[in-house]
Amino acid sequence: MTTMNCAEFVGLVTAYLDEELETGTERRFTGHIAECGGCDVYLRQIRVTVAELRRMPAHDLTDQTRETLLDAFRDWSAR
Ligand SMILES: [Zn+2]
């Protein structure tokens, strides 16, 4: 069994997190984690980032942010 290289690993991270890898590919993917400390750390960081993003709704603007954007837009459209 050959494991993948780092570039291939990085390219497959999102598919792995979405559980879209085929069994053989997933085995090579997890095999690479076991051999490569850098990609192990990378995967952990991606997991944390994805979890953070999922907790945060895309439209969760604070009132302050919304006011700032509206003000900027008013200034712009008044020109
Ligand atoms: Zn690697």
PDB file of the backbone (N, CA, C, O) and the ligand in Angstrom, with CONECT records:
HET     ZN  A 101       1
ATOM      1  N   MET A   1       0.856  -1.207   0.000  1.00  0.00           N
ATOM      2  CA  MET A   1       0.000   0.000   0.000  1.00  0.00           C
ATOM      3  C   MET A   1       0.879   1.239   0.000  1.00  0.00           C
ATOM      4  O   MET A   1       1.780   1.377   0.827  1.00  0.00           O
ATOM      5  N   THR A   2       0.610   2.124  -0.923  1.00  0.00           N
ATOM      6  CA  THR A   2       1.359   3.368  -0.933  1.00  0.00           C
ATOM      7  C   THR A   2       0.527   4.460  -0.284  1.00  0.00           C
ATOM      8  O   THR A   2      -0.680   4.543  -0.510  1.00  0.00           O
ATOM      9  N   THR A   3       1.153   5.279   0.502  1.00  0.00           N
ATOM     10  CA  THR A   3       0.443   6.413   1.083  1.00  0.00           C
ATOM     11  C   THR A   3       0.569   7.602   0.142  1.00  0.00           C
ATOM     12  O   THR A   3       1.386   7.601  -0.778  1.00  0.00           O
ATOM     13  N   MET A   4      -0.232   8.586   0.381  1.00  0.00           N
ATOM     14  CA  MET A   4      -0.228   9.763  -0.493  1.00  0.00           C
ATOM     15  C   MET A   4       0.819  10.765  -0.034  1.00  0.00           C
ATOM     16  O   MET A   4       1.349  10.662   1.072  1.00  0.00           O
ATOM     17  N   ASN A   5       1.109  11.724  -0.884  1.00  0.00           N
ATOM     18  CA  ASN A   5       2.015  12.791  -0.461  1.00  0.00           C
ATOM     19  C   ASN A   5       1.213  13.949   0.150  1.00  0.00           C
ATOM     20  O   ASN A   5      -0.017  13.933   0.155  1.00  0.00           O
ATOM     21  N   CYS A   6       1.929  14.941   0.658  1.00  0.00           N
ATOM     22  CA  CYS A   6       1.276  16.027   1.401  1.00  0.00           C
ATOM     23  C   CYS A   6       0.323  16.843   0.519  1.00  0.00           C
ATOM     24  O   CYS A   6      -0.747  17.253   0.969  1.00  0.00           O
ATOM     25  N   ALA A   7       0.717  17.074  -0.730  1.00  0.00           N
ATOM     26  CA  ALA A   7      -0.131  17.877  -1.611  1.00  0.00           C
ATOM     27  C   ALA A   7      -1.466  17.183  -1.851  1.00  0.00           C
ATOM     28  O   ALA A   7      -2.521  17.817  -1.840  1.00  0.00           O
ATOM     29  N   GLU A   8      -1.404  15.873  -2.067  1.00  0.00           N
ATOM     30  CA  GLU A   8      -2.626  15.115  -2.281  1.00  0.00           C
ATOM     31  C   GLU A   8      -3.481  15.126  -1.013  1.00  0.00           C
ATOM     32  O   GLU A   8      -4.703  15.258  -1.070  1.00  0.00           O
ATOM     33  N   PHE A   9      -2.821  14.986   0.112  1.00  0.00           N
ATOM     34  CA  PHE A   9      -3.496  15.007   1.409  1.00  0.00           C
ATOM     35  C   PHE A   9      -4.293  16.296   1.593  1.00  0.00           C
ATOM     36  O   PHE A   9      -5.480  16.275   1.918  1.00  0.00           O
ATOM     37  N   VAL A  10      -3.605  17.421   1.376  1.00  0.00           N
ATOM     38  CA  VAL A  10      -4.251  18.723   1.556  1.00  0.00           C
ATOM     39  C   VAL A  10      -5.456  18.873   0.630  1.00  0.00           C
ATOM     40  O   VAL A  10      -6.486  19.427   1.015  1.00  0.00           O
ATOM     41  N   GLY A  11      -5.308  18.367  -0.606  1.00  0.00           N
ATOM     42  CA  GLY A  11      -6.393  18.461  -1.564  1.00  0.00           C
ATOM     43  C   GLY A  11      -7.618  17.640  -1.180  1.00  0.00           C
ATOM     44  O   GLY A  11      -8.722  17.904  -1.657  1.00  0.00           O
ATOM     45  N   LEU A  12      -7.423  16.649  -0.320  1.00  0.00           N
ATOM     46  CA  LEU A  12      -8.528  15.752   0.027  1.00  0.00           C
ATOM     47  C   LEU A  12      -9.130  16.027   1.401  1.00  0.00           C
ATOM     48  O   LEU A  12     -10.087  15.367   1.807  1.00  0.00           O
ATOM     49  N   VAL A  13      -8.567  17.006   2.120  1.00  0.00           N
ATOM     50  CA  VAL A  13      -9.001  17.248   3.496  1.00  0.00           C
ATOM     51  C   VAL A  13     -10.503  17.538   3.595  1.00  0.00           C
ATOM     52  O   VAL A  13     -11.195  16.969   4.440  1.00  0.00           O
ATOM     53  N   THR A  14     -10.993  18.410   2.742  1.00  0.00           N
ATOM     54  CA  THR A  14     -12.418  18.765   2.858  1.00  0.00           C
ATOM     55  C   THR A  14     -13.303  17.567   2.520  1.00  0.00           C
ATOM     56  O   THR A  14     -14.331  17.355   3.163  1.00  0.00           O
ATOM     57  N   ALA A  15     -12.911  16.784   1.513  1.00  0.00           N
ATOM     58  CA  ALA A  15     -13.687  15.591   1.163  1.00  0.00           C
ATOM     59  C   ALA A  15     -13.682  14.599   2.331  1.00  0.00           C
ATOM     60  O   ALA A  15     -14.686  13.944   2.614  1.00  0.00           O
ATOM     61  N   TYR A  16     -12.527  14.505   3.000  1.00  0.00           N
ATOM     62  CA  TYR A  16     -12.428  13.614   4.153  1.00  0.00           C
ATOM     63  C   TYR A  16     -13.374  14.065   5.267  1.00  0.00           C
ATOM     64  O   TYR A  16     -14.090  13.247   5.844  1.00  0.00           O
ATOM     65  N   LEU A  17     -13.374  15.354   5.565  1.00  0.00           N
ATOM     66  CA  LEU A  17     -14.228  15.871   6.642  1.00  0.00           C
ATOM     67  C   LEU A  17     -15.709  15.708   6.293  1.00  0.00           C
ATOM     68  O   LEU A  17     -16.549  15.556   7.180  1.00  0.00           O
ATOM     69  N   ASP A  18     -16.018  15.740   5.007  1.00  0.00           N
ATOM     70  CA  ASP A  18     -17.399  15.526   4.571  1.00  0.00           C
ATOM     71  C   ASP A  18     -17.717  14.042   4.388  1.00  0.00           C
ATOM     72  O   ASP A  18     -18.815  13.677   3.967  1.00  0.00           O
ATOM     73  N   GLU A  19     -16.735  13.191   4.713  1.00  0.00           N
ATOM     74  CA  GLU A  19     -16.884  11.731   4.601  1.00  0.00           C
ATOM     75  C   GLU A  19     -17.251  11.305   3.185  1.00  0.00           C
ATOM     76  O   GLU A  19     -18.110  10.450   2.972  1.00  0.00           O
ATOM     77  N   GLU A  20     -16.571  11.929   2.223  1.00  0.00           N
ATOM     78  CA  GLU A  20     -16.841  11.635   0.824  1.00  0.00           C
ATOM     79  C   GLU A  20     -15.749  10.785   0.164  1.00  0.00           C
ATOM     80  O   GLU A  20     -15.839  10.475  -1.024  1.00  0.00           O
ATOM     81  N   LEU A  21     -14.727  10.412   0.927  1.00  0.00           N
ATOM     82  CA  LEU A  21     -13.649   9.623   0.333  1.00  0.00           C
ATOM     83  C   LEU A  21     -14.069   8.169   0.185  1.00  0.00           C
ATOM     84  O   LEU A  21     -14.800   7.628   1.014  1.00  0.00           O
ATOM     85  N   GLU A  22     -13.587   7.540  -0.903  1.00  0.00           N
ATOM     86  CA  GLU A  22     -13.798   6.104  -1.040  1.00  0.00           C
ATOM     87  C   GLU A  22     -12.924   5.386  -0.017  1.00  0.00           C
ATOM     88  O   GLU A  22     -11.920   5.924   0.451  1.00  0.00           O
ATOM     89  N   THR A  23     -13.317   4.183   0.312  1.00  0.00           N
ATOM     90  CA  THR A  23     -12.631   3.445   1.386  1.00  0.00           C
ATOM     91  C   THR A  23     -11.119   3.370   1.172  1.00  0.00           C
ATOM     92  O   THR A  23     -10.342   3.616   2.094  1.00  0.00           O
ATOM     93  N   GLY A  24     -10.711   3.029  -0.052  1.00  0.00           N
ATOM     94  CA  GLY A  24      -9.284   2.904  -0.328  1.00  0.00           C
ATOM     95  C   GLY A  24      -8.547   4.220  -0.163  1.00  0.00           C
ATOM     96  O   GLY A  24      -7.445   4.266   0.384  1.00  0.00           O
ATOM     97  N   THR A  25      -9.163   5.282  -0.638  1.00  0.00           N
ATOM     98  CA  THR A  25      -8.558   6.606  -0.534  1.00  0.00           C
ATOM     99  C   THR A  25      -8.494   7.049   0.921  1.00  0.00           C
ATOM    100  O   THR A  25      -7.502   7.627   1.363  1.00  0.00           O
ATOM    101  N   GLU A  26      -9.564   6.772   1.657  1.00  0.00           N
ATOM    102  CA  GLU A  26      -9.589   7.156   3.066  1.00  0.00           C
ATOM    103  C   GLU A  26      -8.504   6.417   3.848  1.00  0.00           C
ATOM    104  O   GLU A  26      -7.908   6.971   4.772  1.00  0.00           O
ATOM    105  N   ARG A  27      -8.253   5.157   3.467  1.00  0.00           N
ATOM    106  CA  ARG A  27      -7.219   4.386   4.152  1.00  0.00           C
ATOM    107  C   ARG A  27      -5.848   4.994   3.897  1.00  0.00           C
ATOM    108  O   ARG A  27      -5.025   5.088   4.808  1.00  0.00           O
ATOM    109  N   ARG A  28      -5.604   5.409   2.650  1.00  0.00           N
ATOM    110  CA  ARG A  28      -4.328   6.052   2.332  1.00  0.00           C
ATOM    111  C   ARG A  28      -4.229   7.403   3.034  1.00  0.00           C
ATOM    112  O   ARG A  28      -3.154   7.808   3.477  1.00  0.00           O
ATOM    113  N   PHE A  29      -5.368   8.094   3.130  1.00  0.00           N
ATOM    114  CA  PHE A  29      -5.408   9.399   3.788  1.00  0.00           C
ATOM    115  C   PHE A  29      -5.028   9.268   5.263  1.00  0.00           C
ATOM    116  O   PHE A  29      -4.152   9.981   5.752  1.00  0.00           O
ATOM    117  N   THR A  30      -5.697   8.345   5.968  1.00  0.00           N
ATOM    118  CA  THR A  30      -5.390   8.166   7.391  1.00  0.00           C
ATOM    119  C   THR A  30      -3.992   7.585   7.564  1.00  0.00           C
ATOM    120  O   THR A  30      -3.339   7.831   8.578  1.00  0.00           O
ATOM    121  N   GLY A  31      -3.523   6.810   6.572  1.00  0.00           N
ATOM    122  CA  GLY A  31      -2.157   6.306   6.620  1.00  0.00           C
ATOM    123  C   GLY A  31      -1.149   7.442   6.579  1.00  0.00           C
ATOM    124  O   GLY A  31      -0.108   7.389   7.234  1.00  0.00           O
ATOM    125  N   HIS A  32      -1.469   8.466   5.806  1.00  0.00           N
ATOM    126  CA  HIS A  32      -0.573   9.617   5.720  1.00  0.00           C
ATOM    127  C   HIS A  32      -0.523  10.372   7.054  1.00  0.00           C
ATOM    128  O   HIS A  32       0.539  10.836   7.469  1.00  0.00           O
ATOM    129  N   ILE A  33      -1.673  10.490   7.718  1.00  0.00           N
ATOM    130  CA  ILE A  33      -1.698  11.157   9.028  1.00  0.00           C
ATOM    131  C   ILE A  33      -0.751  10.449   9.997  1.00  0.00           C
ATOM    132  O   ILE A  33      -0.023  11.087  10.758  1.00  0.00           O
ATOM    133  N   ALA A  34      -0.778   9.118   9.951  1.00  0.00           N
ATOM    134  CA  ALA A  34       0.057   8.336  10.868  1.00  0.00           C
ATOM    135  C   ALA A  34       1.539   8.567  10.617  1.00  0.00           C
ATOM    136  O   ALA A  34       2.349   8.468  11.539  1.00  0.00           O
ATOM    137  N   GLU A  35       1.904   8.877   9.363  1.00  0.00           N
ATOM    138  CA  GLU A  35       3.316   9.019   9.003  1.00  0.00           C
ATOM    139  C   GLU A  35       3.811  10.446   9.025  1.00  0.00           C
ATOM    140  O   GLU A  35       5.012  10.694   9.127  1.00  0.00           O
ATOM    141  N   CYS A  36       2.881  11.391   8.929  1.00  0.00           N
ATOM    142  CA  CYS A  36       3.296  12.768   8.688  1.00  0.00           C
ATOM    143  C   CYS A  36       2.756  13.686   9.789  1.00  0.00           C
ATOM    144  O   CYS A  36       1.567  14.005   9.811  1.00  0.00           O
ATOM    145  N   GLY A  37       3.614  14.096  10.675  1.00  0.00           N
ATOM    146  CA  GLY A  37       3.213  14.947  11.796  1.00  0.00           C
ATOM    147  C   GLY A  37       2.653  16.280  11.337  1.00  0.00           C
ATOM    148  O   GLY A  37       1.724  16.811  11.945  1.00  0.00           O
ATOM    149  N   GLY A  38       3.218  16.824  10.260  1.00  0.00           N
ATOM    150  CA  GLY A  38       2.762  18.118   9.757  1.00  0.00           C
ATOM    151  C   GLY A  38       1.315  18.077   9.324  1.00  0.00           C
ATOM    152  O   GLY A  38       0.543  18.983   9.638  1.00  0.00           O
ATOM    153  N   CYS A  39       0.938  17.025   8.603  1.00  0.00           N
ATOM    154  CA  CYS A  39      -0.431  16.924   8.125  1.00  0.00           C
ATOM    155  C   CYS A  39      -1.389  16.565   9.264  1.00  0.00           C
ATOM    156  O   CYS A  39      -2.559  16.946   9.231  1.00  0.00           O
ATOM    157  N   ASP A  40      -0.910  15.849  10.251  1.00  0.00           N
ATOM    158  CA  ASP A  40      -1.707  15.547  11.432  1.00  0.00           C
ATOM    159  C   ASP A  40      -2.132  16.855  12.099  1.00  0.00           C
ATOM    160  O   ASP A  40      -3.306  17.053  12.410  1.00  0.00           O
ATOM    161  N   VAL A  41      -1.163  17.740  12.313  1.00  0.00           N
ATOM    162  CA  VAL A  41      -1.453  19.045  12.918  1.00  0.00           C
ATOM    163  C   VAL A  41      -2.380  19.860  12.026  1.00  0.00           C
ATOM    164  O   VAL A  41      -3.327  20.490  12.499  1.00  0.00           O
ATOM    165  N   TYR A  42      -2.093  19.837  10.730  1.00  0.00           N
ATOM    166  CA  TYR A  42      -2.903  20.579   9.763  1.00  0.00           C
ATOM    167  C   TYR A  42      -4.361  20.142   9.838  1.00  0.00           C
ATOM    168  O   TYR A  42      -5.259  20.984   9.872  1.00  0.00           O
ATOM    169  N   LEU A  43      -4.603  18.847   9.863  1.00  0.00           N
ATOM    170  CA  LEU A  43      -5.966  18.327   9.917  1.00  0.00           C
ATOM    171  C   LEU A  43      -6.678  18.777  11.194  1.00  0.00           C
ATOM    172  O   LEU A  43      -7.856  19.133  11.162  1.00  0.00           O
ATOM    173  N   ARG A  44      -5.954  18.758  12.319  1.00  0.00           N
ATOM    174  CA  ARG A  44      -6.559  19.222  13.579  1.00  0.00           C
ATOM    175  C   ARG A  44      -6.986  20.684  13.472  1.00  0.00           C
ATOM    176  O   ARG A  44      -8.072  21.060  13.914  1.00  0.00           O
ATOM    177  N   GLN A  45      -6.115  21.503  12.877  1.00  0.00           N
ATOM    178  CA  GLN A  45      -6.422  22.928  12.746  1.00  0.00           C
ATOM    179  C   GLN A  45      -7.638  23.142  11.850  1.00  0.00           C
ATOM    180  O   GLN A  45      -8.497  23.976  12.140  1.00  0.00           O
ATOM    181  N   ILE A  46      -7.701  22.387  10.768  1.00  0.00           N
ATOM    182  CA  ILE A  46      -8.852  22.505   9.859  1.00  0.00           C
ATOM    183  C   ILE A  46     -10.131  22.122  10.597  1.00  0.00           C
ATOM    184  O   ILE A  46     -11.151  22.800  10.476  1.00  0.00           O
ATOM    185  N   ARG A  47     -10.074  21.043  11.353  1.00  0.00           N
ATOM    186  CA  ARG A  47     -11.251  20.607  12.110  1.00  0.00           C
ATOM    187  C   ARG A  47     -11.757  21.693  13.043  1.00  0.00           C
ATOM    188  O   ARG A  47     -12.958  21.957  13.111  1.00  0.00           O
ATOM    189  N   VAL A  48     -10.832  22.321  13.764  1.00  0.00           N
ATOM    190  CA  VAL A  48     -11.197  23.390  14.695  1.00  0.00           C
ATOM    191  C   VAL A  48     -11.814  24.557  13.935  1.00  0.00           C
ATOM    192  O   VAL A  48     -12.834  25.107  14.351  1.00  0.00           O
ATOM    193  N   THR A  49     -11.194  24.931  12.827  1.00  0.00           N
ATOM    194  CA  THR A  49     -11.681  26.051  12.026  1.00  0.00           C
ATOM    195  C   THR A  49     -13.083  25.770  11.494  1.00  0.00           C
ATOM    196  O   THR A  49     -13.959  26.632  11.560  1.00  0.00           O
ATOM    197  N   VAL A  50     -13.291  24.583  10.976  1.00  0.00           N
ATOM    198  CA  VAL A  50     -14.596  24.215  10.438  1.00  0.00           C
ATOM    199  C   VAL A  50     -15.656  24.230  11.541  1.00  0.00           C
ATOM    200  O   VAL A  50     -16.777  24.691  11.325  1.00  0.00           O
ATOM    201  N   ALA A  51     -15.300  23.729  12.711  1.00  0.00           N
ATOM    202  CA  ALA A  51     -16.245  23.720  13.835  1.00  0.00           C
ATOM    203  C   ALA A  51     -16.625  25.142  14.236  1.00  0.00           C
ATOM    204  O   ALA A  51     -17.785  25.434  14.527  1.00  0.00           O
ATOM    205  N   GLU A  52     -15.615  26.026  14.246  1.00  0.00           N
ATOM    206  CA  GLU A  52     -15.869  27.434  14.577  1.00  0.00           C
ATOM    207  C   GLU A  52     -16.817  28.071  13.561  1.00  0.00           C
ATOM    208  O   GLU A  52     -17.764  28.762  13.933  1.00  0.00           O
ATOM    209  N   LEU A  53     -16.555  27.833  12.288  1.00  0.00           N
ATOM    210  CA  LEU A  53     -17.375  28.432  11.241  1.00  0.00           C
ATOM    211  C   LEU A  53     -18.810  27.932  11.315  1.00  0.00           C
ATOM    212  O   LEU A  53     -19.748  28.687  11.062  1.00  0.00           O
ATOM    213  N   ARG A  54     -18.980  26.659  11.663  1.00  0.00           N
ATOM    214  CA  ARG A  54     -20.333  26.103  11.716  1.00  0.00           C
ATOM    215  C   ARG A  54     -21.113  26.647  12.896  1.00  0.00           C
ATOM    216  O   ARG A  54     -22.343  26.681  12.868  1.00  0.00           O
ATOM    217  N   ARG A  55     -20.406  27.072  13.934  1.00  0.00           N
ATOM    218  CA  ARG A  55     -21.092  27.651  15.093  1.00  0.00           C
ATOM    219  C   ARG A  55     -21.531  29.081  14.813  1.00  0.00           C
ATOM    220  O   ARG A  55     -22.419  29.609  15.482  1.00  0.00           O
ATOM    221  N   MET A  56     -20.908  29.699  13.832  1.00  0.00           N
ATOM    222  CA  MET A  56     -21.108  31.116  13.577  1.00  0.00           C
ATOM    223  C   MET A  56     -21.945  31.308  12.312  1.00  0.00           C
ATOM    224  O   MET A  56     -21.445  31.075  11.212  1.00  0.00           O
ATOM    225  N   PRO A  57     -23.199  31.724  12.442  1.00  0.00           N
ATOM    226  CA  PRO A  57     -24.014  31.936  11.247  1.00  0.00           C
ATOM    227  C   PRO A  57     -23.408  33.017  10.364  1.00  0.00           C
ATOM    228  O   PRO A  57     -22.865  33.999  10.869  1.00  0.00           O
ATOM    229  N   ALA A  58     -23.496  32.844   9.058  1.00  0.00           N
ATOM    230  CA  ALA A  58     -22.885  33.781   8.129  1.00  0.00           C
ATOM    231  C   ALA A  58     -23.499  35.181   8.243  1.00  0.00           C
ATOM    232  O   ALA A  58     -22.832  36.176   7.960  1.00  0.00           O
ATOM    233  N   HIS A  59     -24.752  35.255   8.650  1.00  0.00           N
ATOM    234  CA  HIS A  59     -25.433  36.544   8.680  1.00  0.00           C
ATOM    235  C   HIS A  59     -25.449  37.164  10.066  1.00  0.00           C
ATOM    236  O   HIS A  59     -26.212  38.088  10.345  1.00  0.00           O
ATOM    237  N   ASP A  60     -24.595  36.638  10.924  1.00  0.00           N
ATOM    238  CA  ASP A  60     -24.581  37.115  12.300  1.00  0.00           C
ATOM    239  C   ASP A  60     -23.800  38.417  12.418  1.00  0.00           C
ATOM    240  O   ASP A  60     -22.775  38.469  13.098  1.00  0.00           O
ATOM    241  N   LEU A  61     -24.269  39.444  11.774  1.00  0.00           N
ATOM    242  CA  LEU A  61     -23.651  40.760  11.910  1.00  0.00           C
ATOM    243  C   LEU A  61     -24.168  41.423  13.184  1.00  0.00           C
ATOM    244  O   LEU A  61     -25.354  41.332  13.503  1.00  0.00           O
ATOM    245  N   THR A  62     -23.295  42.072  13.887  1.00  0.00           N
ATOM    246  CA  THR A  62     -23.754  42.842  15.043  1.00  0.00           C
ATOM    247  C   THR A  62     -24.429  44.110  14.541  1.00  0.00           C
ATOM    248  O   THR A  62     -24.195  44.526  13.406  1.00  0.00           O
ATOM    249  N   ASP A  63     -25.254  44.723  15.360  1.00  0.00           N
ATOM    250  CA  ASP A  63     -25.901  45.973  14.976  1.00  0.00           C
ATOM    251  C   ASP A  63     -24.862  47.029  14.622  1.00  0.00           C
ATOM    252  O   ASP A  63     -25.037  47.800  13.678  1.00  0.00           O
ATOM    253  N   GLN A  64     -23.785  47.052  15.388  1.00  0.00           N
ATOM    254  CA  GLN A  64     -22.717  48.021  15.136  1.00  0.00           C
ATOM    255  C   GLN A  64     -22.153  47.842  13.734  1.00  0.00           C
ATOM    256  O   GLN A  64     -21.978  48.810  12.995  1.00  0.00           O
ATOM    257  N   THR A  65     -21.874  46.608  13.380  1.00  0.00           N
ATOM    258  CA  THR A  65     -21.323  46.328  12.050  1.00  0.00           C
ATOM    259  C   THR A  65     -22.311  46.749  10.975  1.00  0.00           C
ATOM    260  O   THR A  65     -21.933  47.344   9.966  1.00  0.00           O
ATOM    261  N   ARG A  66     -23.584  46.431  11.204  1.00  0.00           N
ATOM    262  CA  ARG A  66     -24.600  46.755  10.207  1.00  0.00           C
ATOM    263  C   ARG A  66     -24.705  48.267  10.026  1.00  0.00           C
ATOM    264  O   ARG A  66     -24.800  48.754   8.900  1.00  0.00           O
ATOM    265  N   GLU A  67     -24.689  49.011  11.138  1.00  0.00           N
ATOM    266  CA  GLU A  67     -24.746  50.470  11.058  1.00  0.00           C
ATOM    267  C   GLU A  67     -23.560  51.029  10.275  1.00  0.00           C
ATOM    268  O   GLU A  67     -23.706  51.921   9.440  1.00  0.00           O
ATOM    269  N   THR A  68     -22.382  50.476  10.572  1.00  0.00           N
ATOM    270  CA  THR A  68     -21.183  50.943   9.883  1.00  0.00           C
ATOM    271  C   THR A  68     -21.296  50.710   8.384  1.00  0.00           C
ATOM    272  O   THR A  68     -20.926  51.569   7.584  1.00  0.00           O
ATOM    273  N   LEU A  69     -21.806  49.552   8.012  1.00  0.00           N
ATOM    274  CA  LEU A  69     -21.964  49.240   6.595  1.00  0.00           C
ATOM    275  C   LEU A  69     -23.002  50.149   5.953  1.00  0.00           C
ATOM    276  O   LEU A  69     -22.799  50.641   4.843  1.00  0.00           O
ATOM    277  N   LEU A  70     -24.120  50.375   6.652  1.00  0.00           N
ATOM    278  CA  LEU A  70     -25.164  51.235   6.107  1.00  0.00           C
ATOM    279  C   LEU A  70     -24.667  52.663   5.942  1.00  0.00           C
ATOM    280  O   LEU A  70     -24.946  53.313   4.934  1.00  0.00           O
ATOM    281  N   ASP A  71     -23.923  53.153   6.946  1.00  0.00           N
ATOM    282  CA  ASP A  71     -23.347  54.500   6.854  1.00  0.00           C
ATOM    283  C   ASP A  71     -22.423  54.612   5.659  1.00  0.00           C
ATOM    284  O   ASP A  71     -22.479  55.574   4.893  1.00  0.00           O
ATOM    285  N   ALA A  72     -21.572  53.610   5.514  1.00  0.00           N
ATOM    286  CA  ALA A  72     -20.629  53.620   4.399  1.00  0.00           C
ATOM    287  C   ALA A  72     -21.383  53.623   3.071  1.00  0.00           C
ATOM    288  O   ALA A  72     -20.986  54.298   2.121  1.00  0.00           O
ATOM    289  N   PHE A  73     -22.456  52.872   3.019  1.00  0.00           N
ATOM    290  CA  PHE A  73     -23.230  52.797   1.788  1.00  0.00           C
ATOM    291  C   PHE A  73     -23.925  54.126   1.509  1.00  0.00           C
ATOM    292  O   PHE A  73     -23.989  54.571   0.362  1.00  0.00           O
ATOM    293  N   ARG A  74     -24.452  54.766   2.573  1.00  0.00           N
ATOM    294  CA  ARG A  74     -25.125  56.069   2.394  1.00  0.00           C
ATOM    295  C   ARG A  74     -24.147  57.103   1.877  1.00  0.00           C
ATOM    296  O   ARG A  74     -24.456  57.863   0.960  1.00  0.00           O
ATOM    297  N   ASP A  75     -22.949  57.127   2.479  1.00  0.00           N
ATOM    298  CA  ASP A  75     -21.919  58.062   2.016  1.00  0.00           C
ATOM    299  C   ASP A  75     -21.620  57.829   0.542  1.00  0.00           C
ATOM    300  O   ASP A  75     -21.499  58.769  -0.243  1.00  0.00           O
ATOM    301  N   TRP A  76     -21.507  56.585   0.194  1.00  0.00           N
ATOM    302  CA  TRP A  76     -21.124  56.233  -1.160  1.00  0.00           C
ATOM    303  C   TRP A  76     -22.215  56.638  -2.152  1.00  0.00           C
ATOM    304  O   TRP A  76     -21.930  57.186  -3.217  1.00  0.00           O
ATOM    305  N   SER A  77     -23.483  56.356  -1.779  1.00  0.00           N
ATOM    306  CA  SER A  77     -24.572  56.613  -2.731  1.00  0.00           C
ATOM    307  C   SER A  77     -24.920  58.111  -2.799  1.00  0.00           C
ATOM    308  O   SER A  77     -25.593  58.545  -3.734  1.00  0.00           O
ATOM    309  N   ALA A  78     -24.464  58.901  -1.812  1.00  0.00           N
ATOM    310  CA  ALA A  78     -24.754  60.333  -1.808  1.00  0.00           C
ATOM    311  C   ALA A  78     -23.826  61.110  -2.734  1.00  0.00           C
ATOM    312  O   ALA A  78     -24.074  62.283  -3.014  1.00  0.00           O
ATOM    313  N   ARG A  79     -22.767  60.475  -3.210  1.00  0.00           N
ATOM    314  CA  ARG A  79     -21.825  61.167  -4.076  1.00  0.00           C
ATOM    315  C   ARG A  79     -22.420  61.532  -5.433  1.00  0.00           C
ATOM    316  O   ARG A  79     -21.735  62.122  -6.268  1.00  0.00           O
TER     317      ARG A  79
HETATM  318 ZN    ZN A 101       1.986  15.242   4.959  1.00  0.00          ZN2+
END
